[in-house]
Amino acid sequence: AEENVSGALILPIRSAAVEEAIGELLKKKIPVVIVNSELQLDGILCYVGQNMLQSGSVAVRMMDLFLKEPARIGIISCHNMLSHEQRERSFVESLAQGSGAAGSEVLQTRYIEETPEDAYQQTMDLLRDAPTLNALFITCGCVTDICRAVQDYRRDHPGFAQPVIICYEKYKEIRDLLQKRDIACTLSGGLTKQGRFSMRVLFEYLVYDRTPEKKAFFFNNKIMIRENS
């Protein structure tokens, strides 16, 4: 029950209902730490998450290293978390600033609902509409379903080469895809470390009345490829 809550760690989706619920906690002076995906809310204790701005630049650079030619990119993203949009924006801005090979461009962007069915179908539609793409940048989840669509498309179109796919996090499914060479690289913001650090911040505030020294703590991106997965 809410009356027994001393503090809250929240990994939020973008939702008016979620923001309203967090607002109610803040009105009751319950300290809130937001983890992994920011919300533009005043009054939270702090935010702990991946350095999203850095991650887009790193993704462009890794794509350039894997391709060694101008990238023709499809982006698959989602609107349900601010972190997804920050990754996409950072990637596109880094590309525009010349971080990738000359001539690299985004051919299409698709926004999925993060369900297996929608992720698969949207990927298929993207590949049909942009058959010259040689790279995919995935900011969100459903990576397994996206890769399944790519492999099915390749099976039906033998001349279509495996695109360089870059995604996020290091779940077992992601590591398996790395080993199968279905994806080239993943960027991890250290979700486990974020959780531990967030818990420590909240504990120290509740027990020792120790206010965090910053309002935002960013974790650097770890690059994971097949050889270190």
Salt bridges, closest charged atoms under 4 A:
GLU2 OE2 - LYS28 NZ 2.42
GLU24 OE2 - LYS27 NZ 3.41
ASP64 OD2 - ARG61 NH1 3.40
GLU85 OE2 - ARG14 NH1 2.84
GLU85 OE2 - HIS79 ND1 2.96
ASP125 OD1 - ARG128 NH1 3.36
ASP129 OD2 - ARG110 NH2 2.54
ASP145 OD1 - ARG148 NH2 3.38
ASP152 OD1 - ARG155 NH1 3.51
ASP156 OD1 - ARG155 NE 3.25
GLU169 OE2 - ARG87 NH2 3.40
ASP176 OD2 - LYS172 NZ 2.87
ASP182 OD2 - LYS180 NZ 3.57
GLU204 OE2 - ARG210 NH1 3.58
